[in-house]
């Protein structure tokens, strides 16, 4: 992953096959712009609404992330596509940033596949 430090708040485990991140985004907080180059999954410990922006700061939509759900994402043609049941078919550019526009802090555990 490019700009790997921006993937999560804290790298909690890494080996030859995965990198596991804790990720917290407070209400109104946004990530730095970053690029994904690995497929990954995340588990939403505490859900919220995440507004996503592309590399030119264009709003590409808002994901309503429920608490206790799992998202599975694969990279295809410069986009991350959600292939899990929750938000299935949603696509965002691999290079993006996200802002918590919900009413509560957001927390996920993210697993990148190497």
Backbone bond lengths (Angstrom), bond angles and torsions (degrees), N, CA, C in turn:
res aa  C-N    CA-C-N  psi(-1)  N-CA   C-N-CA  omega(-1)  CA-C   N-CA-C  phi
1 X - - - 1.445 - - 1.517 108.53 -
2 X 1.276 117.94 132.16 1.450 122.43 174.60 1.520 108.58 -73.48
3 X 1.325 116.74 143.32 1.462 120.35 -177.84 1.524 110.70 54.14
4 X 1.336 115.67 47.80 1.467 120.95 -173.37 1.520 112.94 -55.39
5 X 1.313 117.95 -28.78 1.462 119.96 -179.88 1.525 111.43 -63.18
6 X 1.317 117.29 -19.04 1.460 120.77 -178.79 1.527 113.80 -89.33
7 X 1.325 117.32 -2.94 1.459 120.89 -177.32 1.512 111.31 -70.75
8 X 1.297 116.77 -37.04 1.451 120.29 -178.32 1.505 110.78 -150.55
9 X 1.310 114.33 175.64 1.459 119.78 178.61 1.519 111.25 -76.81
10 X 1.347 116.07 -31.45 1.458 120.35 -176.29 1.525 109.88 -154.37
11 X 1.337 116.43 127.32 1.456 121.20 172.56 1.521 106.94 -76.44
12 X 1.338 117.32 117.51 1.465 119.13 -174.92 1.520 113.18 -104.47
13 X 1.343 118.13 -14.99 1.462 120.74 177.13 1.512 108.16 -165.25
14 X 1.345 115.65 143.63 1.459 119.85 175.81 1.515 109.17 -152.29
15 X 1.339 115.31 139.38 1.456 121.03 171.50 1.525 107.91 -142.69
16 X 1.332 117.55 -160.80 1.464 120.61 -176.67 1.524 114.08 -71.53
17 X 1.323 117.45 -15.77 1.464 119.28 -175.46 1.520 115.23 -115.07
18 X 1.342 118.02 -23.97 1.462 120.56 -178.11 1.523 111.71 -142.01
19 X 1.325 114.88 158.04 1.471 123.23 166.35 1.525 105.46 -127.20
20 X 1.333 116.53 128.71 1.463 121.35 -176.66 1.520 108.97 -115.05
21 X 1.323 115.02 127.57 1.463 122.26 -175.15 1.523 111.59 -120.18
22 X 1.313 115.99 142.53 1.459 122.83 163.68 1.525 105.46 -92.49
23 X 1.309 116.98 136.40 1.461 120.11 -177.52 1.519 109.47 -136.44
24 X 1.325 116.10 125.32 1.463 122.18 179.20 1.522 108.37 -127.23
25 X 1.328 116.51 134.36 1.458 122.30 177.26 1.526 107.38 -133.86
26 X 1.310 115.71 110.69 1.467 120.86 -179.23 1.532 110.18 -70.50
27 X 1.304 117.15 161.90 1.466 122.24 177.94 1.529 109.11 -55.70
28 X 1.332 116.93 127.91 1.461 122.22 179.54 1.515 114.57 84.10
29 X 1.313 118.06 -11.32 1.465 121.86 -179.25 1.523 109.76 -82.32
30 X 1.350 116.59 149.07 1.455 120.31 176.21 1.516 110.40 -130.21
31 X 1.315 115.67 155.17 1.457 121.25 177.53 1.522 109.22 -78.17
32 X 1.312 115.49 165.40 1.460 120.35 167.22 1.528 106.98 -74.59
33 X 1.317 116.57 159.26 1.458 119.19 175.81 1.530 107.60 -66.76
34 X 1.323 116.32 138.99 1.456 121.11 -177.64 1.525 109.29 -150.66
35 X 1.331 115.67 163.67 1.458 121.88 -178.13 1.521 109.86 -124.04
36 X 1.316 115.72 129.03 1.462 121.15 175.72 1.526 109.07 -92.07
37 X 1.341 116.21 133.39 1.461 119.39 173.38 1.524 111.25 -127.19
38 X 1.337 116.17 14.35 1.464 122.28 177.07 1.530 109.72 -132.36
39 X 1.314 115.89 144.87 1.462 120.00 170.71 1.516 108.26 -65.93
40 X 1.321 117.11 152.05 1.460 119.24 -178.97 1.518 111.57 -157.56
41 X 1.332 114.26 167.42 1.462 122.31 173.23 1.516 107.36 -128.12
42 X 1.335 115.77 155.85 1.455 118.51 170.59 1.513 110.07 -140.85
43 X 1.332 114.10 150.74 1.459 122.95 175.36 1.521 107.00 -113.22
44 X 1.327 117.61 123.62 1.465 121.99 -179.43 1.526 109.37 -84.83
45 X 1.322 116.06 103.76 1.462 122.18 177.56 1.523 109.26 -69.14
46 X 1.341 115.82 -41.99 1.464 122.30 175.02 1.520 107.42 -138.22
47 X 1.313 116.94 113.65 1.453 121.51 -176.09 1.519 113.56 -78.68
48 X 1.329 114.74 167.14 1.458 122.69 176.53 1.530 107.41 -168.75
49 X 1.309 117.27 -169.82 1.468 123.22 176.98 1.520 108.39 -103.58
50 X 1.333 116.41 123.56 1.462 121.42 -178.15 1.521 109.81 -114.46
51 X 1.322 115.71 115.51 1.459 122.01 177.20 1.524 107.19 -88.62
52 X 1.331 117.19 130.34 1.459 122.46 -174.50 1.525 109.78 -110.71
53 X 1.338 115.37 138.05 1.464 123.15 179.75 1.521 108.99 -124.44
54 X 1.339 117.24 142.30 1.462 120.44 177.66 1.526 110.52 -81.03
55 X 1.329 116.48 -174.61 1.466 121.54 -175.19 1.524 113.19 -66.07
56 X 1.340 117.66 -16.18 1.465 121.67 178.02 1.522 111.56 -103.88
57 X 1.330 115.90 14.80 1.463 124.25 177.50 1.531 113.47 69.15
58 X 1.341 116.68 21.76 1.465 120.60 174.19 1.524 109.15 -81.07
59 X 1.317 116.94 135.27 1.459 122.44 177.06 1.529 108.41 -69.71
60 X 1.335 116.95 120.56 1.466 120.19 179.90 1.528 112.24 -108.98
61 X 1.325 116.33 8.42 1.455 119.64 174.66 1.514 113.43 126.70
62 X 1.317 114.74 170.35 1.458 121.85 -179.16 1.519 109.16 -121.53
63 X 1.328 115.46 130.63 1.461 121.59 174.92 1.518 108.62 -96.53
64 X 1.307 116.42 124.99 1.462 121.60 173.13 1.523 106.20 -89.50
65 X 1.320 116.51 104.58 1.462 121.11 -174.22 1.525 109.58 -99.96
66 X 1.333 117.83 110.72 1.464 120.25 178.67 1.531 111.73 -73.35
67 X 1.318 115.99 150.26 1.460 121.13 172.93 1.529 108.84 -63.27
68 X 1.331 115.66 144.55 1.476 123.75 176.42 1.520 114.24 66.15
69 X 1.322 117.64 31.07 1.458 119.51 176.14 1.528 109.62 -113.13
70 X 1.320 115.22 160.01 1.461 122.12 178.93 1.524 108.22 -116.44
71 X 1.324 115.63 130.88 1.459 122.41 174.63 1.523 108.24 -110.06
72 X 1.325 116.70 135.97 1.457 122.84 174.81 1.520 106.23 -118.28
73 X 1.346 116.36 125.24 1.461 120.83 -176.85 1.517 110.84 -125.31
74 X 1.332 115.03 139.51 1.460 120.32 175.52 1.522 108.68 -125.17
75 X 1.315 115.39 150.90 1.464 121.52 179.08 1.520 108.83 -89.39
76 X 1.332 115.22 131.37 1.455 120.68 178.68 1.523 109.72 -152.20
77 X 1.330 116.49 119.00 1.469 122.55 175.19 1.524 113.44 53.83
78 X 1.342 117.25 43.84 1.460 120.81 177.11 1.515 114.96 80.61
79 X 1.325 116.61 7.82 1.464 121.35 178.80 1.522 110.50 -126.75
80 X 1.329 114.73 154.07 1.456 122.11 167.43 1.511 106.47 -95.35
81 X 1.321 116.76 124.10 1.461 120.48 178.70 1.519 109.49 -112.36
82 X 1.329 115.50 131.25 1.460 120.70 176.99 1.527 107.71 -77.14
83 X 1.344 116.45 123.57 1.460 120.89 -179.94 1.532 112.16 -112.43
84 X 1.324 117.19 -3.05 1.464 121.33 175.03 1.524 109.28 -79.43
85 X 1.326 116.69 168.54 1.466 120.44 -178.82 1.529 112.73 -63.57
86 X 1.330 116.92 -40.40 1.467 120.50 179.36 1.528 108.18 -71.72
87 X 1.314 117.23 120.17 1.478 124.13 179.73 1.521 113.28 63.88
88 X 1.318 117.98 24.79 1.467 122.12 -178.11 1.522 110.87 -51.37
89 X 1.340 115.21 131.89 1.452 121.53 178.39 1.518 114.67 92.01
90 X 1.327 117.87 -13.33 1.473 119.80 176.98 1.525 108.56 -62.40
91 X 1.331 116.24 141.90 1.473 121.30 -179.67 1.515 109.49 -133.60
92 X 1.323 115.00 138.08 1.466 121.48 173.65 1.523 107.49 -135.26
93 X 1.331 118.25 152.01 1.460 120.42 178.14 1.530 110.88 -60.73
94 X 1.343 116.68 147.86 1.468 119.51 178.27 1.523 111.23 -63.15
95 X 1.326 117.04 -27.97 1.465 121.36 175.13 1.519 107.55 -101.30
96 X 1.325 115.51 117.52 1.466 120.39 -174.32 1.522 110.86 -163.85
97 X 1.320 114.64 177.29 1.461 122.22 168.14 1.518 106.57 -139.29
98 X 1.334 115.81 161.53 1.465 120.23 -179.00 1.516 109.63 -131.81
99 X 1.325 115.57 146.30 1.463 122.39 178.29 1.523 108.77 -124.94
100 X 1.327 116.03 135.15 1.461 120.70 175.92 1.524 108.20 -79.66
101 X 1.327 116.08 106.03 1.465 121.45 179.36 1.527 111.10 -105.30
102 X 1.319 116.14 11.58 1.456 121.07 179.18 1.512 112.20 -85.65
103 X 1.326 115.09 -173.83 1.471 121.91 -176.86 1.522 113.20 -96.07
104 X 1.344 116.97 -2.27 1.466 119.60 -178.54 1.522 110.47 -138.02
105 X 1.333 117.05 157.87 1.468 119.80 175.00 1.531 109.75 -58.36
106 X 1.323 116.15 151.30 1.456 122.42 179.49 1.521 108.58 -111.18
107 X 1.337 116.78 137.84 1.465 120.16 176.32 1.516 108.95 -141.92
108 X 1.328 115.06 134.46 1.459 121.05 176.46 1.522 110.21 -138.41
109 X 1.319 114.73 159.00 1.459 122.72 167.20 1.522 105.06 -110.76
110 X 1.338 116.43 122.08 1.458 122.44 -174.67 1.521 108.88 -112.83
111 X 1.328 116.74 133.80 1.462 122.46 178.47 1.521 108.38 -120.09
112 X 1.342 115.59 114.00 1.463 121.69 175.84 1.520 108.60 -92.44
113 X 1.331 116.55 138.21 1.460 121.85 176.70 1.519 109.08 -97.44
114 X 1.324 116.08 125.60 1.471 120.25 -178.98 1.516 111.11 -86.04
